[in-house]
Amino acid sequence: MKLYNTKKGIIIEHLGAYFLSEKTDWDAVVNRSNLFAQLLEEIRSLDADASLVSITEANLLPPISQQEVWASGVTYQRSREYNRHFRTCTKKNSKSAYFDTSKNRLIPEKKFES
């Protein structure tokens, strides 16, 4: 099962069929407890619509709305490299070394992957 946030509304894909949800609040939908069972129940009352396939390919909205994004762009390797660099700075016992590294650090691009 897949869930799409689109300009037309929330689209549910299940077993190759596409359904337009009657719900419109993305946060309310994705934050429901027992989401999978709730979505299965919802699609029982909906008609499949093959035209929704093209919408899921071209009219997507971000898969988040009001939720917080934690650790975006951080990988184990990047974190390890930063920690090594930070330990080197603290060994110098210099506050300016720490501030130089934190102010001038590169901020990675955000990538959404499924």
A tleap script that builds the chain and sets N, CA, C and O, in Angstrom:
source leaprc.protein.ff14SB
mol = sequence {
  NMET LYS LEU TYR ASN THR LYS LYS GLY ILE
  ILE ILE GLU HIE LEU GLY ALA TYR PHE LEU
  SER GLU LYS THR ASP TRP ASP ALA VAL VAL
  ASN ARG SER ASN LEU PHE ALA GLN LEU LEU
  GLU GLU ILE ARG SER LEU ASP ALA ASP ALA
  SER LEU VAL SER ILE THR GLU ALA ASN LEU
  LEU PRO PRO ILE SER GLN GLN GLU VAL TRP
  ALA SER GLY VAL THR TYR GLN ARG SER ARG
  GLU TYR ASN ARG HIE PHE ARG THR CYS THR
  LYS LYS ASN SER LYS SER ALA TYR PHE ASP
  THR SER LYS ASN ARG LEU ILE PRO GLU LYS
  LYS PHE GLU CSER
}
set mol.1.N position { 0.843 -1.171 0.000 }
set mol.1.CA position { 0.000 0.000 0.000 }
set mol.1.C position { 0.891 1.238 0.000 }
set mol.1.O position { 1.903 1.296 0.698 }
set mol.2.N position { 0.492 2.223 -0.798 }
set mol.2.CA position { 1.204 3.497 -0.841 }
set mol.2.C position { 0.192 4.624 -0.666 }
set mol.2.O position { -0.977 4.506 -1.033 }
set mol.3.N position { 0.678 5.708 -0.100 }
set mol.3.CA position { -0.149 6.881 0.147 }
set mol.3.C position { 0.518 8.070 -0.526 }
set mol.3.O position { 1.710 8.301 -0.324 }
set mol.4.N position { -0.228 8.827 -1.321 }
set mol.4.CA position { 0.310 9.972 -2.039 }
set mol.4.C position { -0.404 11.248 -1.600 }
set mol.4.O position { -1.630 11.277 -1.489 }
set mol.5.N position { 0.365 12.291 -1.354 }
set mol.5.CA position { -0.181 13.613 -1.088 }
set mol.5.C position { -0.107 14.371 -2.409 }
set mol.5.O position { 0.988 14.680 -2.878 }
set mol.6.N position { -1.244 14.674 -3.014 }
set mol.6.CA position { -1.264 15.305 -4.330 }
set mol.6.C position { -2.100 16.579 -4.318 }
set mol.6.O position { -2.808 16.866 -3.353 }
set mol.7.N position { -2.005 17.333 -5.406 }
set mol.7.CA position { -2.801 18.551 -5.542 }
set mol.7.C position { -4.292 18.240 -5.613 }
set mol.7.O position { -5.121 19.063 -5.227 }
set mol.8.N position { -4.624 17.071 -6.097 }
set mol.8.CA position { -6.035 16.673 -6.195 }
set mol.8.C position { -6.573 16.155 -4.865 }
set mol.8.O position { -7.780 16.188 -4.625 }
set mol.9.N position { -5.687 15.681 -4.009 }
set mol.9.CA position { -6.096 15.118 -2.722 }
set mol.9.C position { -5.204 13.958 -2.342 }
set mol.9.O position { -4.154 13.746 -2.949 }
set mol.10.N position { -5.612 13.219 -1.354 }
set mol.10.CA position { -4.834 12.078 -0.866 }
set mol.10.C position { -5.239 10.841 -1.670 }
set mol.10.O position { -6.411 10.468 -1.720 }
set mol.11.N position { -4.251 10.223 -2.289 }
set mol.11.CA position { -4.498 9.046 -3.118 }
set mol.11.C position { -3.895 7.827 -2.439 }
set mol.11.O position { -2.753 7.845 -1.980 }
set mol.12.N position { -4.689 6.776 -2.389 }
set mol.12.CA position { -4.261 5.499 -1.801 }
set mol.12.C position { -4.075 4.503 -2.931 }
set mol.12.O position { -4.982 4.287 -3.735 }
set mol.13.N position { -2.896 3.895 -2.991 }
set mol.13.CA position { -2.646 2.834 -3.975 }
set mol.13.C position { -2.587 1.521 -3.217 }
set mol.13.O position { -1.828 1.377 -2.259 }
set mol.14.N position { -3.388 0.577 -3.650 }
set mol.14.CA position { -3.368 -0.743 -3.002 }
set mol.14.C position { -3.598 -1.819 -4.055 }
set mol.14.O position { -4.605 -1.808 -4.764 }
set mol.15.N position { -2.650 -2.748 -4.146 }
set mol.15.CA position { -2.715 -3.865 -5.080 }
set mol.15.C position { -2.985 -3.405 -6.517 }
set mol.15.O position { -3.782 -4.010 -7.234 }
set mol.16.N position { -2.309 -2.326 -6.925 }
set mol.16.CA position { -2.412 -1.826 -8.283 }
set mol.16.C position { -3.636 -0.970 -8.566 }
set mol.16.O position { -3.795 -0.477 -9.682 }
set mol.17.N position { -4.503 -0.783 -7.579 }
set mol.17.CA position { -5.690 0.060 -7.745 }
set mol.17.C position { -5.468 1.383 -7.014 }
set mol.17.O position { -4.794 1.425 -5.985 }
set mol.18.N position { -6.036 2.458 -7.548 }
set mol.18.CA position { -5.862 3.801 -6.994 }
set mol.18.C position { -7.209 4.353 -6.532 }
set mol.18.O position { -8.214 4.248 -7.235 }
set mol.19.N position { -7.208 4.944 -5.334 }
set mol.19.CA position { -8.431 5.461 -4.733 }
set mol.19.C position { -8.184 6.887 -4.249 }
set mol.19.O position { -7.129 7.180 -3.686 }
set mol.20.N position { -9.155 7.772 -4.467 }
set mol.20.CA position { -9.076 9.133 -3.957 }
set mol.20.C position { -9.776 9.164 -2.607 }
set mol.20.O position { -10.981 8.931 -2.512 }
set mol.21.N position { -9.012 9.452 -1.574 }
set mol.21.CA position { -9.561 9.469 -0.214 }
set mol.21.C position { -10.558 10.600 -0.051 }
set mol.21.O position { -10.428 11.653 -0.675 }
set mol.22.N position { -11.545 10.378 0.785 }
set mol.22.CA position { -12.492 11.436 1.130 }
set mol.22.C position { -11.881 12.384 2.155 }
set mol.22.O position { -12.364 13.500 2.346 }
set mol.23.N position { -10.819 11.932 2.812 }
set mol.23.CA position { -10.124 12.755 3.804 }
set mol.23.C position { -9.262 13.776 3.067 }
set mol.23.O position { -8.725 13.489 1.997 }
set mol.24.N position { -9.133 14.967 3.646 }
set mol.24.CA position { -8.338 16.005 2.997 }
set mol.24.C position { -7.171 16.493 3.848 }
set mol.24.O position { -6.281 17.168 3.333 }
set mol.25.N position { -7.155 16.172 5.119 }
set mol.25.CA position { -6.094 16.632 6.023 }
set mol.25.C position { -4.987 15.577 6.095 }
set mol.25.O position { -5.145 14.540 6.739 }
set mol.26.N position { -3.869 15.857 5.427 }
set mol.26.CA position { -2.755 14.904 5.357 }
set mol.26.C position { -2.287 14.481 6.753 }
set mol.26.O position { -2.103 13.292 7.014 }
set mol.27.N position { -2.096 15.450 7.644 }
set mol.27.CA position { -1.626 15.127 8.996 }
set mol.27.C position { -2.584 14.191 9.718 }
set mol.27.O position { -2.156 13.237 10.368 }
set mol.28.N position { -3.864 14.461 9.606 }
set mol.28.CA position { -4.863 13.622 10.281 }
set mol.28.C position { -4.832 12.196 9.729 }
set mol.28.O position { -5.002 11.232 10.476 }
set mol.29.N position { -4.616 12.068 8.429 }
set mol.29.CA position { -4.584 10.736 7.814 }
set mol.29.C position { -3.344 9.962 8.247 }
set mol.29.O position { -3.460 8.834 8.728 }
set mol.30.N position { -2.165 10.547 8.085 }
set mol.30.CA position { -0.933 9.786 8.343 }
set mol.30.C position { -0.655 9.573 9.829 }
set mol.30.O position { 0.150 8.713 10.185 }
set mol.31.N position { -1.297 10.327 10.684 }
set mol.31.CA position { -1.061 10.175 12.124 }
set mol.31.C position { -2.114 9.325 12.826 }
set mol.31.O position { -2.137 9.266 14.055 }
set mol.32.N position { -2.979 8.671 12.069 }
set mol.32.CA position { -3.982 7.793 12.678 }
set mol.32.C position { -3.299 6.554 13.241 }
set mol.32.O position { -2.334 6.048 12.667 }
set mol.33.N position { -3.804 6.078 14.359 }
set mol.33.CA position { -3.268 4.819 14.880 }
set mol.33.C position { -3.802 3.687 14.007 }
set mol.33.O position { -4.914 3.760 13.484 }
set mol.34.N position { -3.005 2.658 13.861 }
set mol.34.CA position { -3.366 1.503 13.035 }
set mol.34.C position { -3.708 1.946 11.608 }
set mol.34.O position { -4.749 1.579 11.063 }
set mol.35.N position { -2.817 2.737 11.020 }
set mol.35.CA position { -3.045 3.372 9.724 }
set mol.35.C position { -3.402 2.382 8.621 }
set mol.35.O position { -4.344 2.614 7.863 }
set mol.36.N position { -2.671 1.294 8.526 }
set mol.36.CA position { -2.917 0.327 7.450 }
set mol.36.C position { -4.347 -0.203 7.503 }
set mol.36.O position { -5.039 -0.234 6.485 }
set mol.37.N position { -4.785 -0.614 8.676 }
set mol.37.CA position { -6.150 -1.139 8.821 }
set mol.37.C position { -7.187 -0.059 8.521 }
set mol.37.O position { -8.219 -0.336 7.910 }
set mol.38.N position { -6.912 1.161 8.948 }
set mol.38.CA position { -7.842 2.273 8.690 }
set mol.38.C position { -7.968 2.532 7.190 }
set mol.38.O position { -9.066 2.762 6.684 }
set mol.39.N position { -6.838 2.492 6.482 }
set mol.39.CA position { -6.874 2.724 5.036 }
set mol.39.C position { -7.592 1.587 4.311 }
set mol.39.O position { -8.341 1.833 3.366 }
set mol.40.N position { -7.367 0.341 4.747 }
set mol.40.CA position { -8.084 -0.791 4.143 }
set mol.40.C position { -9.589 -0.618 4.308 }
set mol.40.O position { -10.356 -0.852 3.375 }
set mol.41.N position { -9.998 -0.210 5.489 }
set mol.41.CA position { -11.420 0.030 5.752 }
set mol.41.C position { -11.958 1.140 4.851 }
set mol.41.O position { -13.056 1.029 4.307 }
set mol.42.N position { -11.175 2.210 4.697 }
set mol.42.CA position { -11.625 3.341 3.881 }
set mol.42.C position { -11.802 2.963 2.418 }
set mol.42.O position { -12.796 3.346 1.800 }
set mol.43.N position { -10.854 2.214 1.849 }
set mol.43.CA position { -10.945 1.920 0.410 }
set mol.43.C position { -12.087 0.951 0.086 }
set mol.43.O position { -12.484 0.835 -1.074 }
set mol.44.N position { -12.610 0.269 1.078 }
set mol.44.CA position { -13.766 -0.609 0.827 }
set mol.44.C position { -14.974 0.187 0.342 }
set mol.44.O position { -15.801 -0.326 -0.412 }
set mol.45.N position { -15.070 1.442 0.777 }
set mol.45.CA position { -16.222 2.259 0.391 }
set mol.45.C position { -15.920 3.177 -0.804 }
set mol.45.O position { -16.771 3.971 -1.205 }
set mol.46.N position { -14.714 3.070 -1.370 }
set mol.46.CA position { -14.321 3.928 -2.486 }
set mol.46.C position { -14.254 3.129 -3.777 }
set mol.46.O position { -14.032 1.919 -3.757 }
set mol.47.N position { -14.448 3.812 -4.902 }
set mol.47.CA position { -14.305 3.182 -6.211 }
set mol.47.C position { -12.892 3.442 -6.741 }
set mol.47.O position { -12.376 4.555 -6.641 }
set mol.48.N position { -12.278 2.404 -7.303 }
set mol.48.CA position { -10.958 2.552 -7.905 }
set mol.48.C position { -11.066 3.466 -9.123 }
set mol.48.O position { -12.073 3.456 -9.831 }
set mol.49.N position { -10.014 4.260 -9.359 }
set mol.49.CA position { -10.010 5.214 -10.469 }
set mol.49.C position { -8.641 5.163 -11.147 }
set mol.49.O position { -7.656 5.666 -10.605 }
set mol.50.N position { -8.583 4.558 -12.326 }
set mol.50.CA position { -7.318 4.391 -13.049 }
set mol.50.C position { -6.697 5.718 -13.475 }
set mol.50.O position { -5.488 5.787 -13.695 }
set mol.51.N position { -7.503 6.768 -13.595 }
set mol.51.CA position { -6.957 8.065 -14.009 }
set mol.51.C position { -6.077 8.691 -12.926 }
set mol.51.O position { -5.335 9.634 -13.200 }
set mol.52.N position { -6.154 8.180 -11.721 }
set mol.52.CA position { -5.345 8.727 -10.629 }
set mol.52.C position { -3.865 8.384 -10.772 }
set mol.52.O position { -3.020 9.020 -10.142 }
set mol.53.N position { -3.542 7.379 -11.598 }
set mol.53.CA position { -2.146 6.986 -11.801 }
set mol.53.C position { -1.328 8.172 -12.301 }
set mol.53.O position { -0.232 8.423 -11.799 }
set mol.54.N position { -1.847 8.899 -13.277 }
set mol.54.CA position { -1.094 10.021 -13.851 }
set mol.54.C position { -0.898 11.143 -12.826 }
set mol.54.O position { 0.104 11.857 -12.873 }
set mol.55.N position { -1.832 11.296 -11.919 }
set mol.55.CA position { -1.702 12.328 -10.881 }
set mol.55.C position { -0.567 11.985 -9.927 }
set mol.55.O position { 0.160 12.873 -9.481 }
set mol.56.N position { -0.410 10.703 -9.611 }
set mol.56.CA position { 0.670 10.298 -8.698 }
set mol.56.C position { 2.044 10.430 -9.343 }
set mol.56.O position { 3.062 10.382 -8.654 }
set mol.57.N position { 2.074 10.595 -10.652 }
set mol.57.CA position { 3.353 10.738 -11.347 }
set mol.57.C position { 3.745 12.191 -11.580 }
set mol.57.O position { 4.916 12.476 -11.832 }
set mol.58.N position { 2.783 13.122 -11.501 }
set mol.58.CA position { 3.106 14.497 -11.879 }
set mol.58.C position { 2.672 15.577 -10.885 }
set mol.58.O position { 3.229 16.675 -10.909 }
set mol.59.N position { 1.729 15.313 -10.042 }
set mol.59.CA position { 1.165 16.361 -9.189 }
set mol.59.C position { 1.375 16.094 -7.705 }
set mol.59.O position { 0.471 16.310 -6.897 }
set mol.60.N position { 2.552 15.630 -7.349 }
set mol.60.CA position { 2.820 15.286 -5.954 }
set mol.60.C position { 3.131 16.520 -5.111 }
set mol.60.O position { 3.740 17.482 -5.579 }
set mol.61.N position { 2.698 16.460 -3.872 }
set mol.61.CA position { 3.070 17.446 -2.862 }
set mol.61.C position { 4.043 16.784 -1.907 }
set mol.61.O position { 4.141 15.557 -1.904 }
set mol.62.N position { 4.768 17.545 -1.093 }
set mol.62.CA position { 5.685 16.912 -0.130 }
set mol.62.C position { 4.946 15.923 0.776 }
set mol.62.O position { 3.794 16.158 1.140 }
set mol.63.N position { 5.599 14.829 1.136 }
set mol.63.CA position { 4.946 13.812 1.975 }
set mol.63.C position { 4.896 14.202 3.452 }
set mol.63.O position { 4.631 13.359 4.309 }
set mol.64.N position { 5.145 15.453 3.741 }
set mol.64.CA position { 5.038 15.954 5.105 }
set mol.64.C position { 4.243 17.246 5.068 }
set mol.64.O position { 4.175 17.916 4.037 }
set mol.65.N position { 3.652 17.587 6.180 }
set mol.65.CA position { 2.900 18.831 6.253 }
set mol.65.C position { 3.357 19.589 7.494 }
set mol.65.O position { 4.235 20.448 7.406 }
set mol.66.N position { 2.784 19.287 8.623 }
set mol.66.CA position { 3.159 19.959 9.862 }
set mol.66.C position { 4.151 19.139 10.697 }
set mol.66.O position { 4.635 19.613 11.726 }
set mol.67.N position { 4.453 17.912 10.258 }
set mol.67.CA position { 5.354 17.072 11.020 }
set mol.67.C position { 6.765 17.654 11.027 }
set mol.67.O position { 7.168 18.353 10.097 }
set mol.68.N position { 7.500 17.355 12.080 }
set mol.68.CA position { 8.896 17.765 12.149 }
set mol.68.C position { 9.753 16.773 11.377 }
set mol.68.O position { 9.442 15.584 11.319 }
set mol.69.N position { 10.820 17.264 10.793 }
set mol.69.CA position { 11.773 16.400 10.112 }
set mol.69.C position { 13.031 16.361 10.969 }
set mol.69.O position { 13.656 17.392 11.215 }
set mol.70.N position { 13.390 15.188 11.413 }
set mol.70.CA position { 14.565 15.020 12.272 }
set mol.70.C position { 15.675 14.339 11.495 }
set mol.70.O position { 15.436 13.405 10.729 }
set mol.71.N position { 16.886 14.818 11.700 }
set mol.71.CA position { 18.086 14.204 11.133 }
set mol.71.C position { 18.058 14.163 9.612 }
set mol.71.O position { 18.582 13.229 9.006 }
set mol.72.N position { 17.467 15.141 9.011 }
set mol.72.CA position { 17.398 15.187 7.566 }
set mol.72.C position { 18.782 15.413 6.979 }
set mol.72.O position { 19.466 16.366 7.352 }
set mol.73.N position { 19.198 14.552 6.072 }
set mol.73.CA position { 20.479 14.686 5.409 }
set mol.73.C position { 21.668 14.184 6.209 }
set mol.73.O position { 22.806 14.285 5.750 }
set mol.74.N position { 21.429 13.647 7.393 }
set mol.74.CA position { 22.526 13.172 8.235 }
set mol.74.C position { 22.712 11.682 8.001 }
set mol.74.O position { 21.762 10.901 8.061 }
set mol.75.N position { 23.937 11.311 7.737 }
set mol.75.CA position { 24.243 9.893 7.593 }
set mol.75.C position { 25.221 9.494 8.680 }
set mol.75.O position { 25.836 10.350 9.316 }
set mol.76.N position { 25.362 8.210 8.890 }
set mol.76.CA position { 26.305 7.731 9.896 }
set mol.76.C position { 27.710 8.225 9.569 }
set mol.76.O position { 28.429 8.687 10.455 }
set mol.77.N position { 28.104 8.129 8.299 }
set mol.77.CA position { 29.456 8.532 7.912 }
set mol.77.C position { 29.673 10.020 8.144 }
set mol.77.O position { 30.704 10.408 8.693 }
set mol.78.N position { 28.729 10.861 7.742 }
set mol.78.CA position { 28.864 12.306 7.915 }
set mol.78.C position { 28.946 12.658 9.408 }
set mol.78.O position { 29.737 13.511 9.809 }
set mol.79.N position { 28.132 12.000 10.210 }
set mol.79.CA position { 28.140 12.238 11.651 }
set mol.79.C position { 29.484 11.827 12.249 }
set mol.79.O position { 30.039 12.541 13.084 }
set mol.80.N position { 30.001 10.689 11.824 }
set mol.80.CA position { 31.290 10.207 12.326 }
set mol.80.C position { 32.414 11.177 11.959 }
set mol.80.O position { 33.276 11.473 12.787 }
set mol.81.N position { 32.403 11.675 10.708 }
set mol.81.CA position { 33.435 12.624 10.288 }
set mol.81.C position { 33.357 13.920 11.101 }
set mol.81.O position { 34.384 14.470 11.500 }
set mol.82.N position { 32.143 14.401 11.342 }
set mol.82.CA position { 31.985 15.627 12.128 }
set mol.82.C position { 32.489 15.406 13.556 }
set mol.82.O position { 33.182 16.259 14.111 }
set mol.83.N position { 32.144 14.270 14.144 }
set mol.83.CA position { 32.588 13.991 15.516 }
set mol.83.C position { 34.109 13.901 15.608 }
set mol.83.O position { 34.698 14.385 16.575 }
set mol.84.N position { 34.739 13.298 14.630 }
set mol.84.CA position { 36.210 13.247 14.618 }
set mol.84.C position { 36.792 14.656 14.552 }
set mol.84.O position { 37.734 14.984 15.273 }
set mol.85.N position { 36.225 15.476 13.688 }
set mol.85.CA position { 36.694 16.848 13.540 }
set mol.85.C position { 36.466 17.626 14.838 }
set mol.85.O position { 37.331 18.390 15.266 }
set mol.86.N position { 35.308 17.433 15.459 }
set mol.86.CA position { 34.986 18.142 16.693 }
set mol.86.C position { 35.951 17.734 17.813 }
set mol.86.O position { 36.412 18.580 18.580 }
set mol.87.N position { 36.254 16.427 17.902 }
set mol.87.CA position { 37.203 15.981 18.934 }
set mol.87.C position { 38.569 16.618 18.734 }
set mol.87.O position { 39.233 16.973 19.708 }
set mol.88.N position { 38.998 16.768 17.486 }
set mol.88.CA position { 40.274 17.420 17.183 }
set mol.88.C position { 40.249 18.863 17.670 }
set mol.88.O position { 41.226 19.343 18.245 }
set mol.89.N position { 39.141 19.554 17.443 }
set mol.89.CA position { 39.010 20.954 17.870 }
set mol.89.C position { 39.030 21.074 19.384 }
set mol.89.O position { 39.636 21.999 19.926 }
set mol.90.N position { 38.377 20.153 20.068 }
set mol.90.CA position { 38.325 20.256 21.530 }
set mol.90.C position { 39.670 19.892 22.148 }
set mol.90.O position { 39.995 20.364 23.238 }
set mol.91.N position { 40.456 19.060 21.468 }
set mol.91.CA position { 41.792 18.750 21.978 }
set mol.91.C position { 42.671 19.989 21.966 }
set mol.91.O position { 43.562 20.141 22.802 }
set mol.92.N position { 42.411 20.875 21.008 }
set mol.92.CA position { 43.159 22.134 20.960 }
set mol.92.C position { 42.736 23.042 22.107 }
set mol.92.O position { 43.397 24.033 22.417 }
set mol.93.N position { 41.604 22.675 22.735 }
set mol.93.CA position { 41.084 23.435 23.865 }
set mol.93.C position { 40.781 24.876 23.476 }
set mol.93.O position { 41.062 25.811 24.225 }
set mol.94.N position { 40.209 25.033 22.306 }
set mol.94.CA position { 39.952 26.367 21.799 }
set mol.94.C position { 38.469 26.529 21.472 }
set mol.94.O position { 37.920 25.795 20.651 }
set mol.95.N position { 37.833 27.492 22.122 }
set mol.95.CA position { 36.426 27.754 21.824 }
set mol.95.C position { 36.280 28.259 20.394 }
set mol.95.O position { 35.313 27.914 19.716 }
set mol.96.N position { 37.221 29.066 19.928 }
set mol.96.CA position { 37.101 29.620 18.583 }
set mol.96.C position { 37.141 28.523 17.526 }
set mol.96.O position { 36.483 28.638 16.492 }
set mol.97.N position { 37.900 27.468 17.773 }
set mol.97.CA position { 37.947 26.365 16.810 }
set mol.97.C position { 36.574 25.717 16.688 }
set mol.97.O position { 36.141 25.380 15.586 }
set mol.98.N position { 35.888 25.540 17.817 }
set mol.98.CA position { 34.545 24.957 17.784 }
set mol.98.C position { 33.588 25.863 17.008 }
set mol.98.O position { 32.862 25.393 16.131 }
set mol.99.N position { 33.584 27.153 17.325 }
set mol.99.CA position { 32.661 28.066 16.663 }
set mol.99.C position { 32.973 28.201 15.179 }
set mol.99.O position { 32.059 28.339 14.365 }
set mol.100.N position { 34.239 28.164 14.822 }
set mol.100.CA position { 34.589 28.227 13.404 }
set mol.100.C position { 33.991 27.044 12.652 }
set mol.100.O position { 33.461 27.206 11.553 }
set mol.101.N position { 34.078 25.852 13.248 }
set mol.101.CA position { 33.558 24.681 12.538 }
set mol.101.C position { 32.042 24.695 12.493 }
set mol.101.O position { 31.461 24.264 11.496 }
set mol.102.N position { 31.376 25.179 13.542 }
set mol.102.CA position { 29.914 25.146 13.526 }
set mol.102.C position { 29.335 26.239 12.638 }
set mol.102.O position { 28.289 26.023 12.024 }
set mol.103.N position { 29.969 27.397 12.545 }
set mol.103.CA position { 29.434 28.478 11.721 }
set mol.103.C position { 29.666 28.227 10.233 }
set mol.103.O position { 28.849 28.616 9.398 }
set mol.104.N position { 30.768 27.586 9.908 }
set mol.104.CA position { 31.149 27.444 8.508 }
set mol.104.C position { 30.837 26.073 7.913 }
set mol.104.O position { 31.291 25.746 6.816 }
set mol.105.N position { 30.072 25.290 8.632 }
set mol.105.CA position { 29.801 23.937 8.125 }
set mol.105.C position { 28.873 23.989 6.913 }
set mol.105.O position { 28.086 24.923 6.756 }
set mol.106.N position { 28.977 22.986 6.074 }
set mol.106.CA position { 28.109 22.882 4.914 }
set mol.106.C position { 26.808 22.219 5.325 }
set mol.106.O position { 26.811 21.259 6.096 }
set mol.107.N position { 25.706 22.724 4.816 }
set mol.107.CA position { 24.414 22.120 5.103 }
set mol.107.C position { 24.018 21.308 3.881 }
set mol.107.O position { 23.904 21.856 2.784 }
set mol.108.N position { 23.805 19.994 4.058 }
set mol.108.CA position { 23.532 19.135 2.901 }
set mol.108.C position { 22.152 19.384 2.313 }
set mol.108.O position { 21.249 19.888 2.981 }
set mol.109.N position { 22.013 19.015 1.040 }
set mol.109.CA position { 20.697 19.076 0.387 }
set mol.109.C position { 19.777 18.094 1.060 }
set mol.109.O position { 20.220 17.060 1.558 }
set mol.110.N position { 18.495 18.409 1.080 }
set mol.110.CA position { 17.501 17.478 1.625 }
set mol.110.C position { 17.024 16.587 0.498 }
set mol.110.O position { 16.682 17.073 -0.580 }
set mol.111.N position { 16.999 15.289 0.737 }
set mol.111.CA position { 16.531 14.343 -0.255 }
set mol.111.C position { 15.459 13.482 0.380 }
set mol.111.O position { 15.636 12.981 1.490 }
set mol.112.N position { 14.358 13.309 -0.311 }
set mol.112.CA position { 13.302 12.437 0.172 }
set mol.112.C position { 13.422 11.109 -0.538 }
set mol.112.O position { 13.383 11.045 -1.767 }
set mol.113.N position { 13.567 10.064 0.223 }
set mol.113.CA position { 13.688 8.739 -0.365 }
set mol.113.C position { 12.672 7.841 0.282 }
set mol.113.O position { 12.310 8.021 1.445 }
set mol.114.N position { 12.215 6.874 -0.478 }
set mol.114.CA position { 11.253 5.919 0.099 }
set mol.114.C position { 11.872 4.550 0.149 }
set mol.114.O position { 11.233 3.599 0.599 }
savepdb mol mol.pdb
quit
